[in-house]
């Protein structure tokens, strides 16, 4: 693309494969633990939980914020969690993934590393993701909410009143 030229979206591209990125964000330090996997099964999620378990020092509580995917709620995961009481799972409401702070990190990964990228293989895509994880962990920065919970809830209330005229 030339400077000043508008981006053109086309569906005339070749997809060379996909990957599923599992990522955990340490909200205090900004460090990320991430793994690429071919699929998003309960077994894959369990293996990622094992990685987190090896990474987080003993004695620390681990709070995991998740979407409502079925793979996060299987008997395999329930058994794993029952053996590790330091783990606490929190599920975001449907369409509220923005509440999960790692989503901000995913947005940065997309904008800074993947957008407009040309990856000729799944391996090349995964290598780009790993490079970004390494770079962001070399100088981690925690995400900071710029609004208070009250500010956000007031904004949601105003939106609801504007769109539904319910005055609730």
C-alpha positions in Angstrom: 0.0 0.0 0.0 1.2 3.5 -0.8 1.0 6.3 1.7 -2.4 8.0 1.6 -4.0 5.1 -0.2 -7.1 3.7 1.4 -6.9 0.1 2.6 -8.9 -2.3 0.4 -10.6 -5.3 1.9 -10.9 -8.3 -0.4 -11.7 -11.9 0.2 -9.4 -13.0 -2.6 -6.7 -14.4 -0.4 -5.3 -17.8 0.5 -5.5 -19.0 4.0 -2.5 -21.2 4.9 -3.9 -22.5 8.1 -5.0 -21.3 11.5 -3.9 -21.6 15.0 -5.5 -21.2 18.4 -3.7 -19.0 20.8 -4.1 -19.6 24.5 -2.8 -16.7 26.5 -2.8 -15.7 30.2 -2.0 -12.2 31.3 -0.4 -11.4 34.7 -2.3 -8.2 35.3 0.2 -6.9 37.9 3.3 -7.2 35.7 1.9 -7.2 32.1 3.7 -10.5 31.3 2.0 -13.0 29.1 2.1 -16.8 29.0 1.0 -18.0 25.6 0.8 -21.2 23.6 -0.4 -21.9 20.0 -2.3 -25.0 19.5 -4.0 -26.6 16.4 -7.4 -26.8 18.2 -9.3 -25.5 21.2 -10.4 -28.7 23.0 -10.7 -29.4 26.7 -7.4 -31.4 26.5 -5.7 -28.4 24.9 -7.1 -26.1 27.6 -6.0 -28.5 30.3 -2.5 -28.6 28.9 -2.4 -24.8 28.9 -3.6 -24.8 32.6 -0.6 -27.1 33.3 1.7 -24.5 31.7 0.2 -21.7 33.8 0.5 -24.0 36.9 4.2 -24.4 36.2 4.7 -20.7 35.6 2.9 -19.2 38.6 4.8 -19.6 41.9 3.3 -21.9 44.5 1.2 -20.1 47.2 -0.2 -17.5 44.8 -3.9 -17.5 44.0 -4.7 -17.8 40.3 -7.8 -16.1 38.9 -8.6 -17.0 35.4 -11.2 -14.9 33.4 -12.7 -16.9 30.6 -15.4 -16.8 28.0 -18.3 -19.3 28.2 -16.8 -21.9 25.8 -17.9 -25.4 26.5 -14.2 -26.6 26.6 -13.7 -24.6 29.8 -16.5 -26.5 31.6 -15.9 -30.2 30.9 -15.4 -32.9 33.6 -11.7 -33.0 32.7 -11.3 -29.4 33.7 -13.5 -29.8 36.8 -11.3 -32.6 38.0 -8.1 -30.6 37.3 -9.5 -27.6 39.3 -10.7 -29.8 42.2 -7.1 -30.8 42.8 -5.9 -27.2 42.7 -7.9 -25.0 45.1 -5.8 -21.9 44.4 -7.5 -21.6 41.0 -10.6 -19.5 40.6 -12.4 -19.3 37.3 -14.5 -16.3 36.4 -16.7 -16.4 33.3 -17.5 -13.2 31.4 -21.1 -12.7 30.3 -21.9 -13.4 26.7 -20.7 -10.5 24.4 -18.6 -9.0 27.3 -15.2 -10.3 26.5 -13.9 -6.7 26.8 -14.1 -7.3 30.5 -11.2 -9.8 30.1 -8.0 -7.7 30.2 -6.1 -10.2 28.0 -8.4 -9.1 25.2 -6.6 -5.7 25.1 -3.3 -7.6 24.7 -4.9 -9.6 21.9 -5.9 -6.4 20.2 -2.3 -5.1 20.4 -0.9 -8.4 19.1 -3.3 -8.1 16.1 -2.6 -4.4 15.4 1.2 -4.5 15.9 2.2 -8.0 14.7 -0.5 -9.8 12.7 -2.6 -7.2 10.8 -1.6 -7.0 7.2 0.9 -9.8 7.8 1.5 -12.4 5.1 2.1 -15.8 6.6 2.8 -18.6 4.2 2.2 -21.3 6.8 0.8 -21.9 10.2 4.3 -22.3 11.5 5.2 -18.7 10.2 2.1 -17.4 11.9 2.9 -19.1 15.2 6.5 -17.8 15.0 5.2 -14.2 14.6 3.0 -14.7 17.7 5.9 -16.1 19.7 8.1 -13.2 18.7 5.5 -10.8 19.9 5.1 -12.6 23.2 8.8 -12.5 23.7 9.1 -8.8 22.8 6.2 -7.8 25.0 7.6 -9.9 27.9 11.0 -8.3 27.5 9.5 -5.0 28.6 6.1 -5.8 30.1 3.6 -3.1 31.0 0.5 -3.7 33.0 -2.8 -2.6 31.5 -4.5 0.2 33.5 -8.2 0.9 33.3 -8.6 4.6 32.5 -12.2 4.7 33.9 -13.5 3.6 37.3 -16.2 0.9 37.5 -18.7 3.6 38.4 -17.8 5.6 35.2 -18.2 2.5 33.1 -21.6 1.5 34.7 -22.9 5.1 34.3 -21.9 5.0 30.6 -23.7 1.7 30.2 -26.8 3.1 32.0 -26.8 6.2 29.7 -26.5 3.9 26.6 -29.4 1.7 27.8 -31.6 4.7 28.4 -30.8 6.2 25.0 -31.5 3.0 23.1 -34.4 1.6 25.0 -36.1 4.6 26.5 -36.8 2.4 29.5 -35.4 4.9 32.0 -34.2 2.0 34.2 
